[in-house]
Amino acid sequence: MSTAEPRPIAFFDMKAQQALIRAEIDAGIARILDHGRFIQGPEVDQIEAGLAAFAGAAHAVGVSSGTDALQIAMMAEGIGPGDAVFLPAFTYTATAEVPLVLGATPVFVDVEEGSFNIDLADLERRLALVQKEGRLRPRAVIGVDLYGLPADWPAIEALCAKHGMFALDDAAQAFGGALGNRRLGTHAHATALSFYPTKTLGCYGDGGAILTNDADRAELYRSLRTHGEGKTRYEVQRTGMNGRLDSIQAAILLAKLPLLEGELKSRARAAAWYEAALGGRVRTPKVPEGVSSAWGIYTILLPDAAARGRVQESMRAAGIPSAIYYPKPLHHQPAYAAAHAGGIAQADKSGPPPLPVSERLCHQVLSLPMHPYLTEEETRRVAAAVMAGL
């Protein structure tokens, strides 16, 4: 009888994937070393075409990171001082820092407890407050497909169309997710992707892309990512930035993209195993009918911080990693406190409206290992460690 210890469970397992495509990655890097076009090489054009085809979008523009994807998309709209940008209070910092960098005011919106995505009713309330106050111009909504679950894009798009606002999809955690038969990248005016190594499609450094069906926007994004250049390198038409995707990162993405369809199915299978083991014992993520999550991160809800602490300790004792995305809502972060306080006020002038769900979730969320190479036995081990801590 074997007494071998079970293999360690990785939170994000990139080594298993790399073992499948190491030869393709090495060959791609070797080609770049041979042709020497390290910036904007042919690999960038190839991955842009592949990304657009996968998402069903008309255009893809490779950029240097997911954050730069957000920034370039907003720069193209001329968003800046005096503009209000509505975004969820429960998300990663990049979503909020870009409006501030551009001089705009982030207006934090609460999220739904079931989906973790932006609460449309709260968005409408805060939009009405901004309009009534008249100090800021409502210019954009950044919806975030948190943990891989698409936000309600038809509703967000309709609201933006009604009020003349720019709709920007922050799909950093969700490339491959879909609403019906339409993948993310074909909703909103533009979609920002991140290729940070742990994403559903990740490179081996920083990288990102912007997807859009608007040819004029795509042309503007290409100019802005390269210092605002025009038809030639030294024709500067506008103020831009250095936001290009490296050829080597593009080559890595080219090797990984053919795996993505199968990996999305594997992620969904792992999520189903978790549901079978944990459903009814803790609050597990639910996916509405007609929606496909990319399962970038698998997050459960526990009653409170104390319960979460006990579960994390149980998982540590079993040698199983966990993570908290996110331990503090954005409006409680020191970097955004002043912007939040100066954004909008309630009718009684008592300060910004509360964000109770975002504040509560920060004490309840716990993310479990999630990647395409999890086995059913491993998800059972994770689930057993979770339940042992309840």
C-alpha positions as CSV (number, residue, x, y, z in Angstrom):
1,M,0.0,0.0,0.0
2,S,1.4,3.4,-1.0
3,T,2.2,5.9,1.7
4,A,3.2,8.7,-0.7
5,E,2.1,12.1,0.3
6,P,-0.5,13.7,-2.1
7,R,1.0,16.4,-4.3
8,P,0.7,20.0,-3.0
9,I,-2.3,22.0,-4.3
10,A,-1.3,25.1,-6.1
11,F,-3.5,28.2,-5.8
12,F,-2.7,29.1,-9.5
13,D,-0.8,26.3,-11.3
14,M,1.2,27.7,-14.2
15,K,3.8,24.9,-14.2
16,A,1.3,22.3,-15.4
17,Q,0.3,24.4,-18.3
18,Q,3.9,25.4,-19.2
19,A,4.9,21.7,-19.4
20,L,2.4,21.3,-22.2
21,I,3.6,24.2,-24.3
22,R,7.3,24.7,-23.3
23,A,8.5,23.7,-26.8
24,E,6.2,26.2,-28.5
25,I,7.2,29.0,-26.0
26,D,10.9,28.3,-26.6
27,A,10.5,28.3,-30.3
28,G,8.5,31.6,-30.2
29,I,11.1,33.3,-28.2
30,A,13.9,32.0,-30.4
31,R,12.1,33.5,-33.5
32,I,12.0,36.9,-31.8
33,L,15.7,36.6,-30.9
34,D,16.4,35.9,-34.6
35,H,14.3,38.6,-36.2
36,G,15.1,41.2,-33.5
37,R,11.8,43.1,-33.5
38,F,11.3,43.1,-29.7
39,I,8.8,45.9,-29.8
40,Q,5.7,45.7,-32.0
41,G,7.0,42.6,-33.8
42,P,4.8,40.4,-36.0
43,E,3.8,38.4,-32.9
44,V,1.8,41.4,-31.6
45,D,-0.2,41.5,-34.9
46,Q,-0.8,37.8,-34.7
47,I,-2.0,37.7,-31.1
48,E,-4.3,40.7,-31.7
49,A,-5.9,38.8,-34.6
50,G,-6.3,35.7,-32.3
51,L,-7.8,37.6,-29.4
52,A,-10.3,39.4,-31.7
53,A,-11.3,36.1,-33.3
54,F,-11.7,34.3,-29.9
55,A,-13.9,37.0,-28.4
56,G,-15.8,37.7,-31.6
57,A,-14.7,41.4,-31.5
58,A,-13.8,43.4,-34.6
59,H,-10.6,44.8,-33.2
60,A,-8.0,44.0,-30.5
61,V,-5.1,46.3,-29.5
62,G,-2.3,44.8,-27.5
63,V,-1.0,47.0,-24.7
64,S,1.5,46.8,-21.8
65,S,-0.9,45.9,-19.0
66,G,-4.5,45.7,-17.9
67,T,-4.2,49.0,-16.1
68,D,-2.8,50.6,-19.3
69,A,-5.7,49.1,-21.2
70,L,-8.1,51.0,-18.9
71,Q,-6.1,54.2,-19.1
72,I,-5.8,54.2,-22.9
73,A,-9.5,53.5,-23.3
74,M,-10.4,56.4,-21.1
75,M,-7.8,58.8,-22.6
76,A,-9.4,58.1,-26.0
77,E,-12.7,59.5,-24.6
78,G,-11.0,62.6,-23.2
79,I,-12.1,61.8,-19.7
80,G,-10.5,64.1,-17.1
81,P,-11.2,66.9,-14.6
82,G,-14.8,67.5,-13.8
83,D,-15.9,64.0,-15.0
84,A,-17.6,61.4,-12.8
85,V,-16.6,57.8,-13.5
86,F,-18.8,55.2,-11.8
87,L,-17.2,51.9,-10.7
88,P,-17.7,49.2,-8.1
89,A,-16.3,49.8,-4.6
90,F,-15.4,46.1,-4.3
91,T,-12.7,45.4,-6.9
92,Y,-8.9,45.7,-7.5
93,T,-7.3,49.1,-7.2
94,A,-6.5,49.5,-10.9
95,T,-10.1,50.2,-11.7
96,A,-10.2,53.2,-9.5
97,E,-6.7,54.6,-9.9
98,V,-7.0,55.3,-13.6
99,P,-9.8,57.9,-13.3
100,L,-7.8,59.7,-10.6
101,V,-4.6,59.6,-12.7
102,L,-6.5,61.3,-15.5
103,G,-8.0,63.9,-13.1
104,A,-11.5,62.5,-13.1
105,T,-13.5,61.6,-10.0
106,P,-14.3,58.0,-9.2
107,V,-17.8,57.5,-7.8
108,F,-17.9,54.2,-5.9
109,V,-21.0,52.1,-6.4
110,D,-22.0,49.2,-4.2
111,V,-22.1,45.6,-5.5
112,E,-24.6,42.7,-5.4
113,E,-23.9,40.1,-2.8
114,G,-24.8,37.3,-5.1
115,S,-22.8,38.2,-8.1
116,F,-20.1,40.5,-6.6
117,N,-20.7,42.8,-9.6
118,I,-22.0,46.3,-9.7
119,D,-25.5,46.9,-8.3
120,L,-27.5,48.6,-11.1
121,A,-30.1,50.1,-8.6
122,D,-27.3,51.7,-6.6
123,L,-25.6,52.9,-9.8
124,E,-28.8,54.6,-10.8
125,R,-29.1,56.2,-7.4
126,R,-25.6,57.6,-7.5
127,L,-26.0,58.8,-11.0
128,A,-29.1,60.7,-10.0
129,L,-27.2,62.3,-7.1
130,V,-24.4,63.4,-9.4
131,Q,-26.9,64.8,-11.9
132,K,-28.9,66.7,-9.2
133,E,-25.8,68.2,-7.6
134,G,-24.5,69.3,-11.1
135,R,-20.9,69.7,-10.1
136,L,-19.6,66.7,-12.0
137,R,-20.4,65.4,-15.5
138,P,-21.4,61.8,-15.6
139,R,-19.0,60.4,-18.3
140,A,-18.4,56.7,-17.8
141,V,-19.3,53.5,-16.1
142,I,-16.6,50.9,-15.6
143,G,-18.2,47.5,-15.0
144,V,-16.0,44.8,-13.6
145,D,-16.6,41.1,-14.3
146,L,-15.4,40.1,-10.8
147,Y,-13.9,36.6,-10.3
148,G,-14.8,35.8,-13.9
149,L,-18.6,36.3,-13.8
150,P,-19.9,38.7,-16.5
151,A,-21.7,41.8,-15.2
152,D,-25.2,42.7,-16.5
153,W,-23.9,44.3,-19.6
154,P,-27.2,44.8,-21.4
155,A,-28.5,46.8,-18.5
156,I,-25.2,48.8,-18.1
157,E,-25.1,49.5,-21.9
158,A,-28.7,50.7,-21.8
159,L,-28.1,53.0,-18.9
160,C,-25.0,54.4,-20.6
161,A,-26.8,54.9,-23.9
162,K,-29.6,56.8,-22.1
163,H,-27.3,59.2,-20.3
164,G,-24.6,59.5,-23.0
165,M,-21.9,57.8,-21.0
166,F,-18.9,55.6,-22.1
167,A,-19.3,51.9,-21.1
168,L,-15.9,50.3,-20.3
169,D,-15.7,46.6,-19.4
170,D,-12.9,45.7,-17.0
171,A,-12.7,42.0,-17.9
172,A,-9.3,41.4,-16.3
173,Q,-10.4,38.3,-14.4
174,A,-12.9,37.1,-17.0
175,F,-11.6,36.6,-20.5
176,G,-13.6,33.8,-22.0
177,G,-16.8,34.6,-20.0
178,A,-20.0,35.1,-22.0
179,L,-23.6,36.3,-21.8
180,G,-25.6,33.9,-24.0
181,N,-23.6,33.4,-27.2
182,R,-21.6,36.6,-26.9
183,R,-18.3,36.5,-25.2
184,L,-16.9,39.4,-23.2
185,G,-15.2,41.8,-25.6
186,T,-18.3,42.4,-27.7
187,H,-20.2,44.2,-25.0
188,A,-19.6,47.8,-23.9
189,H,-17.8,50.4,-26.0
190,A,-14.5,48.8,-25.1
191,T,-13.2,45.9,-23.0
192,A,-9.9,46.0,-21.1
193,L,-8.0,42.7,-20.7
194,S,-5.1,41.8,-18.4
195,F,-2.6,39.2,-19.2
196,Y,-1.0,39.1,-15.7
197,P,0.4,35.6,-15.3
198,T,-2.5,34.3,-13.1
199,K,-5.3,35.4,-15.4
200,T,-7.4,33.0,-17.6
201,L,-5.0,33.9,-20.4
202,G,-1.7,35.1,-18.9
203,C,1.7,35.9,-20.2
204,Y,5.0,35.7,-18.2
205,G,5.1,39.4,-17.2
206,D,2.7,42.3,-17.7
207,G,0.5,42.6,-20.7
208,G,-3.0,43.6,-21.7
209,A,-5.3,44.4,-24.6
210,I,-8.3,46.5,-25.5
211,L,-11.2,44.9,-27.5
212,T,-13.7,47.0,-29.4
213,N,-16.1,46.8,-32.4
214,D,-15.4,50.5,-33.2
215,A,-12.7,51.0,-35.9
216,D,-12.1,54.7,-35.0
217,R,-11.6,53.8,-31.3
218,A,-9.2,51.0,-32.2
219,E,-7.1,53.4,-34.4
220,L,-7.0,55.9,-31.6
221,Y,-5.9,53.2,-29.1
222,R,-3.0,52.3,-31.4
223,S,-1.9,55.9,-31.5
224,L,-2.2,56.4,-27.8
225,R,-0.2,53.3,-26.8
226,T,2.7,54.6,-28.9
227,H,3.1,58.2,-27.6
228,G,0.2,59.5,-29.7
229,E,2.1,59.0,-33.0
230,G,0.3,59.5,-36.3
231,K,1.1,57.8,-39.6
232,T,4.8,57.9,-39.0
233,R,6.9,57.5,-35.9
234,Y,7.8,61.1,-35.4
235,E,4.4,62.6,-36.3
236,V,2.9,63.2,-32.8
237,Q,-0.8,63.9,-33.1
238,R,-1.8,63.8,-29.5
239,T,-0.5,63.2,-26.0
240,G,-0.1,59.5,-25.5
241,M,1.9,57.1,-23.5
242,N,4.3,54.2,-23.8
243,G,1.9,51.3,-23.5
244,R,3.0,48.7,-26.0
245,L,2.8,45.0,-25.7
246,D,6.3,43.3,-26.0
247,S,6.8,40.8,-28.8
248,I,8.0,38.1,-26.3
249,Q,4.9,38.4,-24.2
250,A,2.8,38.2,-27.4
251,A,4.7,35.0,-28.4
252,I,3.9,33.4,-25.0
253,L,0.2,34.4,-25.4
254,L,0.2,32.8,-28.9
255,A,1.4,29.5,-27.4
256,K,-1.3,29.7,-24.7
257,L,-4.3,30.9,-26.7
258,P,-5.0,27.5,-28.3
259,L,-5.4,25.9,-24.8
260,L,-7.9,28.5,-23.6
261,E,-11.1,26.9,-24.8
262,G,-10.3,23.6,-23.1
263,E,-9.0,25.4,-20.0
264,L,-12.3,27.3,-19.6
265,K,-14.1,24.0,-19.6
266,S,-11.7,22.6,-17.1
267,R,-12.3,25.6,-14.8
268,A,-16.0,25.1,-15.1
269,R,-15.6,21.4,-14.2
270,A,-13.5,22.3,-11.1
271,A,-16.2,24.8,-10.1
272,A,-18.8,22.1,-10.4
273,W,-16.7,19.8,-8.2
274,Y,-16.5,22.5,-5.6
275,E,-20.2,23.0,-5.7
276,A,-20.9,19.3,-5.2
277,A,-18.6,19.2,-2.2
278,L,-19.5,22.6,-0.6
279,G,-22.9,23.6,-1.8
280,G,-25.4,23.9,1.1
281,R,-22.5,24.0,3.6
282,V,-21.1,27.4,2.7
283,R,-22.3,30.1,0.3
284,T,-20.8,29.1,-3.1
285,P,-20.8,31.3,-6.2
286,K,-23.9,31.0,-8.5
287,V,-24.0,31.6,-12.2
288,P,-27.3,32.8,-13.7
289,E,-28.9,30.8,-16.5
290,G,-27.5,31.9,-19.9
291,V,-24.3,33.2,-18.4
292,S,-20.9,31.6,-18.6
293,S,-18.3,32.4,-16.0
294,A,-14.6,32.3,-16.9
295,W,-14.0,31.1,-13.3
296,G,-10.9,33.3,-13.0
297,I,-11.2,33.0,-9.2
298,Y,-13.4,30.7,-7.1
299,T,-14.7,32.6,-4.0
300,I,-17.0,31.4,-1.2
301,L,-18.8,33.5,1.4
302,L,-18.4,32.8,5.1
303,P,-20.5,34.3,7.9
304,D,-17.9,36.8,9.2
305,A,-14.2,37.4,9.6
306,A,-13.9,35.1,12.6
307,A,-15.3,32.2,10.7
308,R,-13.1,33.0,7.7
309,G,-10.1,33.0,10.0
310,R,-10.9,29.6,11.3
311,V,-11.3,28.2,7.8
312,Q,-8.0,29.7,6.7
313,E,-6.3,28.2,9.7
314,S,-7.8,24.8,8.9
315,M,-6.6,25.1,5.3
316,R,-3.1,26.2,6.3
317,A,-2.9,23.1,8.6
318,A,-3.7,20.9,5.6
319,G,-1.1,22.7,3.5
320,I,-3.7,24.3,1.2
321,P,-3.4,27.9,0.1
322,S,-6.2,30.5,0.2
323,A,-6.5,34.2,-0.6
324,I,-8.7,37.2,0.2
325,Y,-9.9,39.3,-2.7
326,Y,-10.3,41.9,-1.3
327,P,-9.7,42.7,2.4
328,K,-10.7,46.4,2.1
329,P,-13.2,48.2,-0.1
330,L,-11.8,50.9,-2.3
331,H,-13.5,53.8,-0.6
332,H,-11.7,52.7,2.7
333,Q,-8.3,52.8,1.0
334,P,-6.2,55.9,2.0
335,A,-5.4,56.7,-1.7
336,Y,-9.1,57.1,-2.4
337,A,-10.6,58.5,0.8
338,A,-10.4,62.1,-0.3
339,A,-11.9,61.4,-3.7
340,H,-14.7,59.4,-2.1
341,A,-15.5,62.1,0.4
342,G,-15.5,64.8,-2.3
343,G,-17.5,62.8,-4.9
344,I,-21.2,63.0,-4.1
345,A,-23.2,63.7,-1.0
346,Q,-26.5,62.5,0.3
347,A,-29.5,64.8,0.2
348,D,-28.9,65.7,3.9
349,K,-25.3,66.6,3.1
350,S,-24.1,64.0,5.6
351,G,-21.5,62.6,3.2
352,P,-21.4,60.0,0.5
353,P,-24.1,57.3,0.6
354,P,-23.0,54.1,2.4
355,L,-21.7,51.0,0.6
356,P,-22.8,48.3,3.0
357,V,-22.4,45.2,0.8
358,S,-18.9,46.1,-0.3
359,E,-17.9,46.7,3.3
360,R,-19.5,43.4,4.5
361,L,-18.0,41.3,1.7
362,C,-14.5,42.2,2.7
363,H,-15.0,40.3,6.0
364,Q,-16.6,37.3,4.3
365,V,-15.0,36.4,1.0
366,L,-12.4,33.6,0.8
367,S,-10.9,32.4,-2.5
368,L,-10.0,28.8,-3.0
369,P,-7.4,27.2,-5.4
370,M,-8.7,27.5,-9.0
371,H,-6.9,26.6,-12.2
372,P,-7.6,24.3,-15.1
373,Y,-5.4,21.5,-13.8
374,L,-7.2,20.8,-10.5
375,T,-8.3,17.2,-10.1
376,E,-11.6,16.1,-8.5
377,E,-9.6,14.6,-5.6
378,E,-7.9,17.9,-5.0
379,T,-11.1,19.8,-4.9
380,R,-12.4,17.3,-2.3
381,R,-9.3,17.9,-0.2
382,V,-9.8,21.6,-0.4
383,A,-13.5,21.2,0.5
384,A,-12.6,18.9,3.5
385,A,-10.2,21.5,4.9
386,V,-12.9,24.2,4.5
387,M,-15.5,22.2,6.3
388,A,-13.1,21.2,9.0
389,G,-12.7,24.8,9.9
390,L,-16.5,25.7,10.0
